[in-house]
């Protein structure tokens, strides 16, 4: 099976590794040709580390890299592809233009999926003749280390398109979460936004410093959430399970959230949060800290693959 990856920035290069290590042929194309070369360079340097940690599904770095080939044109990239993973700019106008080209050039049965972070598929596929084969397949950055992918169909996306994409993602080692209907931000970003908003509110109202909010998540909630979801967490936190938990703590949670303050998402509070982060990680060290994040995720995934589900 051939996969076409359109756009080879941080997400596109990650998708290329995901599909190639699953034994699929990957064709990559970027409107800015040097970006494809940069992606191959990044992939070539990262694969040996993944192999050492057992994260290449038993394949060698050389085999994975050989499966990823740059295409001379968009048409060449799409030729013979069963699935297209688009990773273009996060702008409706750009995606509308690009998907019109993808729909025109790709074979009629090729699935067209977008990695968009928050834009609904209906916003850029409604006018397409082949709109039934379009959907969102939103990964978590970086997808070669975090396996979740949200599948969000437009109202006109066919059930077969969703089923084929779910099967492909599972074959590639991903964990699909299928939305029953469209919603802004999908699942992950809505959950993340709720947590960030509450953290910002606690800082704005003088309850805690930003570092204490981060510590509460990474040394508290995050440890459980790395292998359990929120519903399983509360189910296991009461002797009688989830209903018992809600009976015990539901009224308190309801009162707590009723008095929660909505943060401003702008102005002095954002400047304070940004300054706090730059004090912790100066701008000159930001890229190195991103590398640190990826390697910590590698170590965590290497541990998780050895554990029973």
C-alpha positions as a Markdown table, in Angstrom:
| # | Residue | x | y | z |
|---|---|---|---|---|
| 1 | Unk | 0.0 | 0.0 | 0.0 |
| 2 | Unk | 1.2 | 3.5 | -0.9 |
| 3 | Unk | 0.6 | 6.5 | 1.4 |
| 4 | Unk | 1.0 | 10.0 | 0.2 |
| 5 | Unk | 2.2 | 12.6 | 2.8 |
| 6 | Unk | 1.6 | 16.2 | 1.7 |
| 7 | Unk | 3.6 | 18.7 | 3.6 |
| 8 | Unk | 6.8 | 17.6 | 5.4 |
| 9 | Unk | 7.0 | 19.9 | 8.4 |
| 10 | Unk | 7.0 | 18.6 | 12.0 |
| 11 | Unk | 3.8 | 16.6 | 11.6 |
| 12 | Unk | 4.3 | 15.4 | 8.0 |
| 13 | Unk | 7.8 | 14.0 | 8.8 |
| 14 | Unk | 6.3 | 12.3 | 11.8 |
| 15 | Unk | 3.5 | 10.7 | 9.8 |
| 16 | Unk | 6.1 | 9.5 | 7.3 |
| 17 | Unk | 7.9 | 7.5 | 10.0 |
| 18 | Unk | 4.6 | 6.2 | 11.4 |
| 19 | Unk | 3.6 | 4.7 | 8.0 |
| 20 | Unk | 7.0 | 3.6 | 6.9 |
| 21 | Unk | 7.8 | 1.7 | 10.1 |
| 22 | Unk | 4.5 | -0.2 | 9.6 |
| 23 | Unk | 5.9 | -1.5 | 6.3 |
| 24 | Unk | 4.0 | 0.9 | 4.0 |
| 25 | Unk | 5.5 | 2.7 | 1.0 |
| 26 | Unk | 5.5 | 6.5 | 1.7 |
| 27 | Unk | 5.7 | 9.2 | -1.0 |
| 28 | Unk | 6.3 | 12.7 | 0.4 |
| 29 | Unk | 5.8 | 16.1 | -1.3 |
| 30 | Unk | 6.1 | 19.7 | -0.1 |
| 31 | Unk | 5.4 | 22.9 | -2.0 |
| 32 | Unk | 8.7 | 24.1 | -0.7 |
| 33 | Unk | 11.2 | 21.4 | -2.0 |
| 34 | Unk | 13.9 | 21.9 | 0.6 |
| 35 | Unk | 11.4 | 20.9 | 3.2 |
| 36 | Unk | 11.3 | 17.4 | 1.9 |
| 37 | Unk | 15.1 | 17.1 | 2.1 |
| 38 | Unk | 15.1 | 18.5 | 5.7 |
| 39 | Unk | 12.4 | 15.9 | 6.6 |
| 40 | Unk | 14.5 | 13.1 | 5.3 |
| 41 | Unk | 17.5 | 14.4 | 7.2 |
| 42 | Unk | 15.5 | 14.6 | 10.4 |
| 43 | Unk | 14.1 | 11.1 | 9.9 |
| 44 | Unk | 17.5 | 9.6 | 9.2 |
| 45 | Unk | 18.9 | 11.0 | 12.4 |
| 46 | Unk | 15.9 | 10.0 | 14.6 |
| 47 | Unk | 15.4 | 6.4 | 13.4 |
| 48 | Unk | 18.5 | 4.8 | 15.1 |
| 49 | Unk | 17.3 | 6.2 | 18.5 |
| 50 | Unk | 13.8 | 4.7 | 17.9 |
| 51 | Unk | 15.4 | 1.3 | 16.9 |
| 52 | Unk | 17.5 | 1.2 | 20.1 |
| 53 | Unk | 14.3 | 1.6 | 22.1 |
| 54 | Unk | 12.3 | -1.0 | 20.1 |
| 55 | Unk | 10.0 | 1.6 | 18.6 |
| 56 | Unk | 10.4 | 0.6 | 14.9 |
| 57 | Unk | 8.0 | -2.4 | 14.9 |
| 58 | Unk | 10.9 | -4.8 | 14.4 |
| 59 | Unk | 12.2 | -3.0 | 11.2 |
| 60 | Unk | 15.6 | -1.6 | 10.7 |
| 61 | Unk | 16.3 | 2.2 | 10.4 |
| 62 | Unk | 17.6 | 1.5 | 6.9 |
| 63 | Unk | 14.4 | -0.2 | 5.8 |
| 64 | Unk | 12.2 | 2.5 | 7.2 |
| 65 | Unk | 14.2 | 5.3 | 5.6 |
| 66 | Unk | 14.2 | 3.4 | 2.2 |
| 67 | Unk | 10.4 | 3.3 | 2.3 |
| 68 | Unk | 10.1 | 7.1 | 2.3 |
| 69 | Unk | 10.7 | 8.6 | -1.1 |
| 70 | Unk | 10.3 | 12.3 | -2.2 |
| 71 | Unk | 8.1 | 12.9 | -5.2 |
| 72 | Unk | 8.9 | 15.4 | -8.0 |
| 73 | Unk | 5.3 | 16.8 | -8.1 |
| 74 | Unk | 2.0 | 16.6 | -6.3 |
| 75 | Unk | 0.6 | 14.4 | -9.1 |
| 76 | Unk | 3.5 | 12.0 | -8.8 |
| 77 | Unk | 3.1 | 11.8 | -5.0 |
| 78 | Unk | -0.6 | 11.0 | -5.3 |
| 79 | Unk | -0.3 | 8.4 | -8.1 |
| 80 | Unk | -1.3 | 5.0 | -6.8 |
| 81 | Unk | -1.8 | 6.2 | -3.2 |
| 82 | Unk | -4.6 | 4.5 | -1.2 |
| 83 | Unk | -4.4 | 7.2 | 1.5 |
| 84 | Unk | -3.4 | 10.9 | 1.5 |
| 85 | Unk | -2.3 | 12.6 | 4.8 |
| 86 | Unk | -2.3 | 16.4 | 4.3 |
| 87 | Unk | -0.2 | 18.6 | 6.6 |
| 88 | Unk | -0.5 | 22.0 | 5.1 |
| 89 | Unk | -0.9 | 25.4 | 6.7 |
| 90 | Unk | -3.6 | 25.7 | 9.4 |
| 91 | Unk | -5.8 | 28.1 | 7.3 |
| 92 | Unk | -9.2 | 27.3 | 5.8 |
| 93 | Unk | -8.4 | 29.1 | 2.5 |
| 94 | Unk | -5.1 | 27.2 | 2.0 |
| 95 | Unk | -6.8 | 23.8 | 2.8 |
| 96 | Unk | -9.7 | 24.6 | 0.5 |
| 97 | Unk | -7.3 | 25.2 | -2.4 |
| 98 | Unk | -5.1 | 22.2 | -1.6 |
| 99 | Unk | -8.0 | 19.8 | -1.1 |
| 100 | Unk | -9.5 | 20.9 | -4.5 |
| 101 | Unk | -6.2 | 19.8 | -6.1 |
| 102 | Unk | -6.1 | 16.6 | -4.1 |
| 103 | Unk | -9.6 | 15.7 | -5.1 |
| 104 | Unk | -8.8 | 16.5 | -8.7 |
| 105 | Unk | -5.6 | 14.5 | -8.9 |
| 106 | Unk | -6.1 | 11.5 | -6.6 |
| 107 | Unk | -7.8 | 8.3 | -7.7 |
| 108 | Unk | -11.5 | 8.3 | -6.9 |
| 109 | Unk | -11.2 | 5.7 | -4.1 |
| 110 | Unk | -8.2 | 7.4 | -2.4 |
| 111 | Unk | -9.0 | 8.6 | 1.1 |
| 112 | Unk | -8.1 | 12.3 | 1.7 |
| 113 | Unk | -7.3 | 13.0 | 5.3 |
| 114 | Unk | -6.2 | 16.3 | 7.0 |
| 115 | Unk | -4.0 | 16.6 | 10.0 |
| 116 | Unk | -5.6 | 19.9 | 10.9 |
| 117 | Unk | -5.5 | 20.8 | 14.6 |
| 118 | Unk | -8.9 | 22.3 | 15.0 |
| 119 | Unk | -10.6 | 23.1 | 11.6 |
| 120 | Unk | -13.7 | 21.0 | 10.8 |
| 121 | Unk | -13.5 | 18.9 | 7.6 |
| 122 | Unk | -16.7 | 20.5 | 6.4 |
| 123 | Unk | -15.0 | 23.9 | 6.3 |
| 124 | Unk | -12.8 | 23.0 | 3.3 |
| 125 | Unk | -14.5 | 20.0 | 1.6 |
| 126 | Unk | -18.1 | 20.9 | 1.1 |
| 127 | Unk | -17.8 | 21.9 | -2.6 |
| 128 | Unk | -15.6 | 19.0 | -3.6 |
| 129 | Unk | -17.0 | 16.3 | -6.0 |
| 130 | Unk | -15.3 | 13.7 | -3.9 |
| 131 | Unk | -16.2 | 15.1 | -0.5 |
| 132 | Unk | -17.4 | 11.7 | 0.7 |
| 133 | Unk | -13.8 | 10.4 | 0.9 |
| 134 | Unk | -12.6 | 13.4 | 3.0 |
| 135 | Unk | -12.1 | 13.6 | 6.8 |
| 136 | Unk | -9.9 | 14.8 | 9.5 |
| 137 | Unk | -7.2 | 12.5 | 11.0 |
| 138 | Unk | -5.8 | 14.7 | 13.7 |
| 139 | Unk | -2.6 | 13.4 | 15.4 |
| 140 | Unk | -0.9 | 14.5 | 18.6 |
| 141 | Unk | 2.5 | 16.1 | 18.2 |
| 142 | Unk | 4.7 | 14.2 | 17.5 |
| 143 | Unk | 2.6 | 11.3 | 16.1 |
| 144 | Unk | 5.6 | 9.0 | 15.7 |
| 145 | Unk | 5.8 | 9.0 | 19.6 |
| 146 | Unk | 2.2 | 9.5 | 20.6 |
| 147 | Unk | -0.2 | 7.0 | 19.0 |
| 148 | Unk | -3.6 | 8.7 | 19.4 |
| 149 | Unk | -5.3 | 10.0 | 16.2 |
| 150 | Unk | -8.7 | 11.6 | 16.2 |
| 151 | Unk | -10.9 | 10.7 | 13.2 |
| 152 | Unk | -13.5 | 13.4 | 12.6 |
| 153 | Unk | -15.8 | 12.9 | 9.6 |
| 154 | Unk | -17.7 | 15.7 | 7.9 |
| 155 | Unk | -21.5 | 15.3 | 7.6 |
| 156 | Unk | -21.0 | 13.8 | 4.1 |
| 157 | Unk | -18.0 | 11.6 | 4.8 |
| 158 | Unk | -19.0 | 8.0 | 4.0 |
| 159 | Unk | -18.9 | 5.3 | 6.7 |
| 160 | Unk | -16.6 | 3.3 | 4.4 |
| 161 | Unk | -14.0 | 6.2 | 4.4 |
| 162 | Unk | -14.1 | 6.3 | 8.2 |
| 163 | Unk | -13.8 | 2.5 | 8.5 |
| 164 | Unk | -10.9 | 2.3 | 6.0 |
| 165 | Unk | -9.0 | 5.1 | 7.8 |
| 166 | Unk | -9.5 | 3.4 | 11.2 |
| 167 | Unk | -8.2 | 0.1 | 9.8 |
| 168 | Unk | -5.2 | 1.8 | 8.3 |
| 169 | Unk | -4.3 | 3.7 | 11.5 |
| 170 | Unk | -4.5 | 0.6 | 13.5 |
| 171 | Unk | -2.3 | -1.2 | 11.0 |
| 172 | Unk | 0.2 | 1.7 | 11.4 |
| 173 | Unk | 0.2 | 1.2 | 15.2 |
| 174 | Unk | -2.0 | 4.2 | 16.0 |
| 175 | Unk | -4.9 | 4.3 | 18.4 |
| 176 | Unk | -7.9 | 5.9 | 16.6 |
| 177 | Unk | -10.6 | 7.8 | 18.5 |
| 178 | Unk | -13.6 | 8.2 | 16.2 |
| 179 | Unk | -15.9 | 11.2 | 16.7 |
| 180 | Unk | -19.6 | 10.6 | 16.0 |
| 181 | Unk | -20.0 | 14.1 | 14.6 |
| 182 | Unk | -18.0 | 17.3 | 14.0 |
| 183 | Unk | -17.1 | 19.7 | 16.8 |
| 184 | Unk | -14.5 | 22.5 | 17.0 |
| 185 | Unk | -11.2 | 21.3 | 18.5 |
| 186 | Unk | -12.2 | 17.6 | 18.3 |
| 187 | Unk | -11.7 | 15.7 | 21.6 |
| 188 | Unk | -8.1 | 16.2 | 22.7 |
| 189 | Unk | -7.9 | 19.9 | 22.2 |
| 190 | Unk | -11.2 | 20.5 | 24.1 |
| 191 | Unk | -10.0 | 18.4 | 27.0 |
| 192 | Unk | -6.6 | 20.2 | 26.9 |
| 193 | Unk | -8.3 | 23.6 | 26.6 |
| 194 | Unk | -10.4 | 22.9 | 29.8 |
| 195 | Unk | -7.3 | 22.0 | 31.8 |
| 196 | Unk | -5.2 | 24.9 | 30.5 |
| 197 | Unk | -8.1 | 27.4 | 31.2 |
| 198 | Unk | -8.4 | 26.2 | 34.8 |
| 199 | Unk | -4.7 | 26.4 | 35.3 |
| 200 | Unk | -4.6 | 30.0 | 33.9 |
| 201 | Unk | -7.5 | 30.9 | 36.1 |
| 202 | Unk | -5.7 | 29.6 | 39.2 |
| 203 | Unk | -2.7 | 31.7 | 38.2 |
| 204 | Unk | -4.8 | 34.9 | 37.4 |
| 205 | Unk | -6.6 | 34.7 | 40.7 |
| 206 | Unk | -3.4 | 34.3 | 42.7 |
| 207 | Unk | -4.1 | 30.7 | 43.9 |
| 208 | Unk | -0.8 | 29.2 | 42.6 |
| 209 | Unk | 2.3 | 30.0 | 40.6 |
| 210 | Unk | 2.6 | 28.5 | 37.0 |
| 211 | Unk | 5.4 | 26.1 | 38.2 |
| 212 | Unk | 3.1 | 24.6 | 40.8 |
| 213 | Unk | 0.3 | 24.1 | 38.2 |
| 214 | Unk | 2.8 | 22.2 | 36.0 |
| 215 | Unk | 4.1 | 20.2 | 38.9 |
| 216 | Unk | 0.6 | 19.2 | 39.9 |
| 217 | Unk | 0.0 | 17.7 | 36.4 |
| 218 | Unk | 3.4 | 16.1 | 35.7 |
| 219 | Unk | 3.9 | 14.7 | 39.2 |
| 220 | Unk | 0.2 | 14.0 | 39.9 |
| 221 | Unk | -2.6 | 13.7 | 37.3 |
| 222 | Unk | -0.2 | 13.0 | 34.5 |
| 223 | Unk | 1.2 | 9.8 | 36.1 |
| 224 | Unk | -2.2 | 8.2 | 36.2 |
| 225 | Unk | -3.3 | 9.7 | 32.8 |
| 226 | Unk | -0.3 | 8.1 | 31.1 |
| 227 | Unk | -2.1 | 4.8 | 31.3 |
| 228 | Unk | -5.7 | 5.5 | 32.3 |
| 229 | Unk | -8.3 | 7.9 | 31.0 |
| 230 | Unk | -10.3 | 10.2 | 33.4 |
| 231 | Unk | -13.4 | 7.9 | 33.5 |
| 232 | Unk | -11.3 | 4.9 | 34.4 |
| 233 | Unk | -9.4 | 6.9 | 36.9 |
| 234 | Unk | -12.6 | 7.9 | 38.9 |
| 235 | Unk | -14.0 | 4.4 | 38.5 |
| 236 | Unk | -11.0 | 3.0 | 40.3 |
| 237 | Unk | -10.9 | 5.8 | 42.9 |
| 238 | Unk | -14.0 | 4.7 | 44.8 |
| 239 | Unk | -14.8 | 1.3 | 46.3 |
| 240 | Unk | -18.1 | 1.0 | 44.3 |
| 241 | Unk | -16.8 | 2.3 | 41.0 |
| 242 | Unk | -17.8 | 5.3 | 39.0 |
| 243 | Unk | -21.3 | 5.7 | 40.4 |
| 244 | Unk | -20.0 | 5.6 | 43.9 |
| 245 | Unk | -17.4 | 8.2 | 43.1 |
| 246 | Unk | -20.0 | 10.5 | 41.7 |
| 247 | Unk | -22.2 | 10.0 | 44.7 |
| 248 | Unk | -19.3 | 10.9 | 47.0 |
| 249 | Unk | -17.7 | 13.7 | 45.1 |
| 250 | Unk | -20.1 | 14.9 | 42.4 |
| 251 | Unk | -21.8 | 17.7 | 44.5 |
| 252 | Unk | -18.5 | 19.1 | 45.4 |
| 253 | Unk | -17.2 | 19.0 | 41.8 |
| 254 | Unk | -20.4 | 20.7 | 40.6 |
| 255 | Unk | -20.1 | 23.5 | 43.2 |
| 256 | Unk | -16.4 | 23.9 | 42.4 |
| 257 | Unk | -17.0 | 24.3 | 38.7 |
| 258 | Unk | -19.9 | 26.6 | 39.2 |
| 259 | Unk | -17.6 | 29.1 | 40.9 |
| 260 | Unk | -14.7 | 28.6 | 38.4 |
| 261 | Unk | -13.3 | 31.8 | 36.8 |
| 262 | Unk | -12.9 | 32.0 | 33.0 |
| 263 | Unk | -9.4 | 33.2 | 32.2 |
| 264 | Unk | -8.8 | 36.2 | 29.9 |
| 265 | Unk | -6.5 | 34.4 | 27.5 |
| 266 | Unk | -4.8 | 37.7 | 26.8 |
| 267 | Unk | -3.0 | 40.7 | 28.3 |
| 268 | Unk | -0.9 | 40.7 | 31.4 |
| 269 | Unk | -1.6 | 37.2 | 32.5 |
| 270 | Unk | -0.3 | 35.7 | 29.2 |
| 271 | Unk | 2.8 | 37.9 | 29.4 |
| 272 | Unk | 3.4 | 36.6 | 33.0 |
| 273 | Unk | 3.0 | 33.0 | 31.9 |
| 274 | Unk | 5.3 | 33.5 | 28.9 |
| 275 | Unk | 7.9 | 35.3 | 31.1 |
| 276 | Unk | 7.7 | 32.4 | 33.6 |
| 277 | Unk | 8.4 | 29.9 | 30.9 |
| 278 | Unk | 11.3 | 31.9 | 29.4 |
| 279 | Unk | 12.8 | 32.1 | 32.9 |
| 280 | Unk | 12.5 | 28.3 | 33.2 |
| 281 | Unk | 13.7 | 27.7 | 29.6 |
| 282 | Unk | 15.4 | 30.7 | 27.9 |
| 283 | Unk | 14.6 | 31.2 | 24.2 |
| 284 | Unk | 18.0 | 30.0 | 23.2 |
| 285 | Unk | 17.3 | 26.7 | 24.9 |
| 286 | Unk | 13.8 | 26.2 | 23.6 |
| 287 | Unk | 14.7 | 23.9 | 20.7 |
| 288 | Unk | 16.9 | 21.8 | 22.9 |
| 289 | Unk | 14.0 | 21.5 | 25.4 |
| 290 | Unk | 11.8 | 20.2 | 22.5 |
| 291 | Unk | 14.4 | 17.6 | 21.8 |
| 292 | Unk | 14.3 | 16.7 | 25.5 |
| 293 | Unk | 10.6 | 16.3 | 25.3 |
| 294 | Unk | 10.8 | 13.9 | 22.4 |
| 295 | Unk | 13.4 | 11.8 | 24.1 |
| 296 | Unk | 11.4 | 11.6 | 27.3 |
| 297 | Unk | 8.4 | 10.5 | 25.2 |
| 298 | Unk | 10.6 | 7.9 | 23.5 |
| 299 | Unk | 11.5 | 6.5 | 26.9 |
| 300 | Unk | 7.9 | 6.5 | 28.1 |
| 301 | Unk | 6.7 | 4.7 | 25.0 |
| 302 | Unk | 9.5 | 2.2 | 25.2 |
| 303 | Unk | 8.3 | 1.4 | 28.7 |
| 304 | Unk | 4.7 | 1.3 | 27.7 |
| 305 | Unk | 5.2 | -1.2 | 24.9 |
| 306 | Unk | 6.6 | -3.7 | 27.3 |
| 307 | Unk | 3.6 | -3.5 | 29.7 |
| 308 | Unk | 0.3 | -5.3 | 29.4 |
| 309 | Unk | -2.6 | -3.2 | 28.3 |
